Amino acid sequence: MKTIIKFIFYIFFIVPVVFAENNINDKNQDAYDLYKELRCLVCQNQSLLESNAPLALDLRKVVLDKLEEGYTKEDVKTFLVERYGEFILLKPKYSVQNILLWVGPILFLLIGVFVTFIFLRKQSMNKEEGISLSKEEADNLKKILDNNVP
Amino acid sequence: MKKLYSYIPLIVFFVLILFFARQLILKEDPSELPSVLLEERFPEIILKKLGGYKLFSVTNLMNANSPSLVNIWSSWCVPCKIEHEFLMRMSSDHNILIYGINYKDKKEDALKVLDLNDNPFYAIGVDLDGLQSINLGVYGVPETFIIDSDGNIRYRHVGPILEYDMQNIILPILDKIMREKI
């Protein structure tokens, strides 16, 4: 009885794991990485990996076929960009056209920090000016306060 | 001088407004991709024959006398059915050569559609597994390419061609290509 249970355990739990391990070779890892980096053009905010659209399945097949033909990851990307445009890359390239996309957020942050800094400094300077009265003002103030005392 | 920097956020705000307004007013659908292959040769793709219909091969497009359309369609695609009428009108009323690429379809279903609704295509090629169309950058049916008489892609239309698209986009571009030739 025990052996049978053991046997069943092996079949259902160990064997699939062994097969899965064998399947993960370099090519599949490359394909997996590419699936994550490429956009499904039907469900446009999903990657090929997440999407179940028929086109995504086809594109996955193309990626795998090309890797098998000896294409590198970069070659596969270039192949697809030539056909679908840079839009297929989920992460835009670092290029001159995309410079605003990459630098923009930092630029806006810097503008914000700069303006806030100047604004705060100006405000604190106003405060200091307000605290220290000139001699004339101090005398005036004293006079008013004294006069008000009955 | 003191004033200038305090206007920076306002200026940035207005630049952003202009940017967003442009996207709103132009009404370009950002999910529609322009073809990467514009002004380029129609790629070499290999298609199979559909029943008794003339086989469309890429060589048909080279050194043609007139511009032509390449339409990707399928029997299971509903917008293609709507578009069918306009393809018929273009091929019969305007004498435009339309080549069809039958995309991931069952042969019997495709033949049935052409039997029932008439055939707008001069020649047809079958792309059974959809992998040939990937070379064209196709990402959904229907799509239509306008090819000039030298076999270069001049325009790509994503989605069905309706009355408006036919009158205001497709026919004018074909006209323009014809006039270039003279």
Interface residues (C-beta under 8 A of the other chain):
Chain A: L41 V42 Q44 P54 L55 D58 L59 K61 V62 V81 E82 R83 Y84 G85 F87 F108 I111 G112 F114 V115 I118 F119 K122
Chain B: K2 Y5 S6 I8 P9 V12 S31 L33 P34 V36 L37 K104 D129 G130 L131 I134 N135 L136 G137 Y139 G140
